[in-house]
Amino acid sequence: MRKLPPLNSLRAFEAAARHLSFTKAAEELNVTPGAVSQQVKLLEETVGVSLFHRGAKGLVLTEGGIAALPSLRDGFDRLDAGVRLMGQQRGSGRLAVSVAPSFASKWLVPRLDRFQERHPDIDVYVHADMDLIDFSMDDVDVAIRYGQGTYPDLDVQRLMNEKIVPVCAPKLLTAEPPLKKIGDLAHHTLLHDNGNDHEIATWPMWLKAAGARVDGTRGPRFNQSSLVIEAAVAGRGVALAKYALAEADLEAARLVIPFDLTSPTDFAYWLVHPHAKAALPEVKAFKSWIVEEATG
């Protein structure tokens, strides 16, 4: 028999620890701040240690609170998944996917029809946002992330590697002046990706690596990779793009790679989700499909 404190006191502590606020925890749990404080006090009395330092500047977790929070957060995730499995009806489901806007518009969304054809019983909700989500707070099942794969306490599946390529509209190759060699970039507009994704190579970095004496600081800037690619398609200049995001436009000949020079990167695309979500039928179906799409 497990000897556990009351579930309400554990819930109150977990919410208060995430927010470092009894007030915000109370809003989440739909109770009063006094009720949250009382439940936390009950938990502290039960386990025999203080979990928060209460001061003028707010709540601070003690060592005991810090140690306990990850396990409790994972525990409530597992409870949530278990309850969802209880109510899971064969042939129906919902899957919420968090993904960066540019990856959503240029790679994921154009392929989703194939997932829906294979799994017409699953409704996919795409949350396109640059902010990293918190699985314990946000209503999200899986996320697609671009990075080095270091996502602690989550199931992590590599989808595909990435490389950076210069791209432009085909007409720029024969424009006046033509675009035939790297040095010709001095006479063309450079399009810059100034989004939150700092892992993409910048023009100054790329030109330096290529040994080209070209001013890489000039040209318009965009806050999303998809906008940079669309500007290149429109013939406004030359962009540096992640190959996965530009692939569809390259295959459709809306874009070309003017120079045979690509930059490999240590970063890749990853599918991540809490361990507790792994057993959900929707997650298993999506994971199988997207790995197939990414590696096919």
C-alpha positions, 0 to 999 in steps of 0.5 A: 500500500502506498502511503501518500499525502492527500491528493488535493495537497499534492495538487496545491503544492505542484501548482504553487511550485510551478507558479511560485504564487498561491494566487496563481495556483488558486486561479488554476485550481479554481479555489481561494489562495487561502485554500491553497496555502492551507493545503500546502501547510497540510502537506508540509506537516505530513512530510515533516519539511518546509517546501517554501520560504515565504518572504516579502518578495514571494515564494521560494522553493526549499531544497525539498520542494525543488527535489519533489517538483519534477516527480510530482509534475510527471506524476500528474502528467501520467494521471492526466494521460491515464484518465484520457486513456480511460475515456478513449473511444476507438475511432475518435481522438484529438491531438494538439501539436506545438510547432514554430510558425515557419515549420508549420506553414512550410513543412507540416501543414502541407503534409497533414492531409496525408495524416488525415487520410490515414487517420480520419478519426484524429483531429489535429490542432496545430499550435504555431508559436515561437514560445516553448510550451510547458507540457504541465500547463499547456494543452499540448500533446507533442511538440516539434522543436529545432535544436540539439535534442537536449530536452530533459524529462521528455521522450525525444525522437529525431526527425531529420537533420538540417542544412543551410542553403542560399536560395533565390528566384530562378530569374535572378540567375540571368538578371542584370547583373547575373548571379553566377558566383558568390562574389556576385552577391555584392550586386544583389539584395540579401534577405535576413532572417531575424526571428527568434531562431538564433541557430540559423547561419547569418549572412556575415557568418556564411560569407566569411566561411565562404571566403567572400568579400561581400558586405553581409549586413545590408538588406531587409530583415524579417522576423520569421523564416517563412517570410524570408523564403516568400520574399526570395520566391517573389524575387526580392533577393537572395536568402539563407534558408533551412533546406527543410523549409525551402524544399517544397519551393525548390521542388516546384522550381519557385526557388533555386540554389545558385551556388553548390555550397551548403552549410551543415548544422549541428541542429536537427528537428525533434519530436518531443512529448512527456513520457506519460503521453507515449501510450496515447493512441493519437500520439503513437499514430502521429509519431509513426506517421511524422517519422515516416514523412521526415525520413521518407 
